């Protein structure tokens, strides 16, 4: 049976997980809110730009669309969230942790490791161990994780702390969205991807296949991005709360 624990940690001896939680709330909580604001702004900009340059994504205002999209990402795929599962090994008296980081760029991993409360203590048996871990320690890690987890899900064996237990924070401030809008090239690339997907849908591809082909066809998306750069306009607060009225047809070539 293959065992892969790429996100395991051994806690420092003097760290109490319960005492650590306020620190997690302060550090990860602030960073998590920033990431959600950025994700909301990115999706709001995509809605505004799509309506201006191609077609509306739906009949909602860009801000409402963005909030729903971020919330749906969390509900369906648990994006923008992070769990830490604390486990106690009664055999060696040590505490361990598993980090499940589903935030953009795995931002919470860097914050967690920067706290200095745990050392990486991963284990896998499908490939060779890291060069800096000898066979004795690797076997110790195997036995440790076998004791800690057995055949149960980690949540059944330990204490779980979640970054957003009730869902990601809702960003309603238009000023916050404006502050976090993506750069012009990122905005152009988002619309370019939509244009290419719609081209492929028009050729009879299913939505999943069209998305896959568009993501693989980087040159075509890149060409569309370059063509769109001069057409990206500023976004103001009113743009975020105004529902699209009509779509402008794309007039650019493939």
Steps between C-alpha positions, in 0.01 A plus 500: 500500500636842406545752781554865418523758778657804335354746747602346833679683781647418840419765757759656728493352851379817669214582261144459625257478206224667702727793586607519135149552361479876575827546313363304205189717499707818498756402236311267270173682556635833376677343204195290417274806493747672267499202263119491495487873423744446214301203364176698521655798321644276229163341430320837510747640248444198276124565506543869416751436222303211350187715475695786342704298253303185424184400688362517854577198714146517643238756597648578843705802592876430487532522877210263561640261240845512661368433851295206375796363304739512796239345726433225245872426473505448876183289508582279201879477515596639843717762336620803699515288816752320717482232769755407764448162668689458829582145611653364821727195500473334841791269413762775478315780678534732200238698310470505124301693241360461152453812287238507223560826315249576224573872471642670189870427468483295821549824688409350836785248476757779505329668795475173693865411446603856584350470849786275602275264697555184295748329270411319178441133576360357180505139387422304184573148386452528124839664429836539672529721811660845481879509487523669841302228683680174583333159497474483879304824526289409196395177669426693818273732304319203347431342838395835646242578232371142511434539872349845464264431212449126464225454240288792619460847349720751685196692632394187689834486683578860585393858563420699183532877469349655186575841355145569375263260681190688385629590155730773370433855617264689271657811350231766455717811496539637151808692608662173613425344163648797314816475714543133409424510127745292293744653255395580143673196349333262745163654422562470125607137537179413685284635216728340240444162660125555491517593129696187414263281702200646321671440163547135592143467624388633164693216337289247690727419793351434841568757773761283682678418172493863390656610828769234475585590140507871581738446790722286280489749213714759670619663177146575390408643839822702502421647158153601617648650815735722302213617280292590803762697692417831339128454568508446878337801665506619862239365740326727749274427795177541303616242245505240776136535598345558158349193336588456132242628253625353174796314362734638240596239244863414462628632168856377520632211296624178657 
